[in-house]
């Protein structure tokens, strides 16, 4: 492991851009027709459609690839069928009502039997207000015949908050009104950034839920927290394990997805407004917990400059990743972005 030591602090070495190719999407944004039909006022529909934040896909009994798409606006998610050229939303959305407020859903993952959705667990970005409605993780049972889940199967857990508070590596960043990043919030300039926790990634592997944090990023290291999936919802020892990933300065985790030999990590700017220049990248991590700083392998830096926005798109901010196919030499991926209607699905091919 390569480390830099300065002024008594251990700093994660920024991965060299020369270590990985620059990869652009394999084609244009996939068609999503008229998009997800959310039960919201007309003036909010486009904003909601532009808030895709998580995706989890499974193959049903008819060999259709069915995906749950999570949105960080409102209290609804959607299922869609993914084809070679389109993401076709179901006519009916999945209601996540019954929660305490808006979940601020930020990521989704599936093990083929259940699908999980996590809230950000963060304070509100604009004014650092506490947001207890975001402190839940949801579990829904999938119907293997259809690849979809019903609201009636929804189980929620609020246990992750206390588990984070109990971890020495995370405790200082978990609490009420913990402002995100290091800068004052836009609507409360008198407050200070406190590097409050902000979950944006989720993967499931070997019965463990692995949460990835956009913030805090401390000395170039982003955090993950793995817990026993069953225990999180049903009680017992969740066996929490914190692992720090050296993604580089101002670069946090925006999503994660399990692969055969570990976890792919979609990384991008952390919660500071001046971090945009770090760009977007995908790393490979073996998924093993470690008390030492882990240096994941940089697979690719993403070039999104040629993506042509549509009339309903605002901006491209990659937020969600799923695996379409894995071969001995490559990963074929689908990426969704916040700011693009229905996630603006983009296909990527990365060499291992």
ABEGO torsion letter per residue (X at the ends): XBBBBBGGBBBBBBBBAAABBBBBBABBBBBAEAEBBBBBBAAAAAAAAAABABBBBBBBAAGBBBBBBBBABEABBBBBBBBAABBBBBABBBBABGBBEBAGBABBBBAGABBBBBBAGBBBAAAGBBBAAAABBBBBBBBAAAGBBBAAABBBBAAAAAAAAABAAAAAABEBGBBBEABBBAABAABBBAGBBBBABBBBBGGBBBBBBAOBBBGGBBBBBBBBAAAAAAEEBAGBBBBBBBAEBGBBBABBBBBAAEBBBBBBBBABAAAAAAEBBBBBBAGBBBABBBBBBBABBBBAAABBBBAABABBBBABBBBABBBAABBBBBBBBBGBBGGGBBBBBBBX
